[in-house]
């Protein structure tokens, strides 16, 4: 039986927390930062968990992700 392959771009974009949640970076922090307020940039730098509608899709791309302990 062949092994399942991890979708490599998904593995780079998403991280799995110790409790099994999948987190991602927020958009809008790559460039054009000088006109954004400091408070807006602080909020954007934090990781956020993915929406419930995407959990199943992203879990398919990460077949060997850790499960909650």
C-alpha positions in Angstrom: 0.0 0.0 0.0 1.5 3.4 -0.9 2.1 6.1 1.7 0.0 9.2 1.7 1.9 12.4 0.9 1.7 15.6 2.8 0.8 18.7 0.8 4.1 20.6 1.2 2.7 24.1 0.8 0.1 23.4 3.4 2.7 22.1 5.8 4.6 25.4 5.4 1.5 27.6 5.9 -0.2 25.9 8.8 1.0 24.7 12.2 -0.7 22.3 14.6 -0.8 23.3 18.3 -0.4 20.9 21.2 -4.2 20.7 21.6 -4.6 19.8 17.9 -5.9 23.1 16.6 -4.6 24.3 13.2 -3.3 27.9 13.2 -2.2 30.2 10.4 -0.6 33.6 9.8 -2.8 36.6 9.0 -2.7 38.4 5.7 -1.5 41.9 5.2 1.8 41.9 7.0 4.1 41.2 4.0 4.7 44.8 2.9 3.2 48.4 2.9 3.6 48.6 6.6 4.4 52.3 7.0 0.9 53.6 6.7 -0.6 51.0 9.0 -1.0 51.9 12.6 1.1 50.2 15.3 -2.0 48.6 17.0 -3.2 47.2 13.6 0.3 45.7 13.0 0.4 44.1 16.4 -2.9 42.4 15.8 -1.9 41.2 12.4 1.3 39.6 13.6 -0.5 37.1 15.8 -1.5 33.6 14.7 -5.2 32.8 14.4 -6.9 29.5 14.2 -8.5 28.5 11.0 -12.3 28.6 10.5 -14.4 25.6 11.2 -15.3 25.3 7.5 -11.7 24.8 6.5 -10.7 22.3 9.2 -11.7 19.2 7.1 -10.0 20.5 3.9 -6.7 21.3 5.6 -6.7 18.1 7.6 -6.8 16.2 4.3 -3.7 18.0 3.2 -1.9 17.2 6.4 -2.5 13.5 6.9 0.3 13.0 9.5 -0.6 16.0 11.7 -0.4 15.5 15.4 -3.6 14.7 17.3 -4.5 16.2 20.7 -3.1 14.3 23.6 
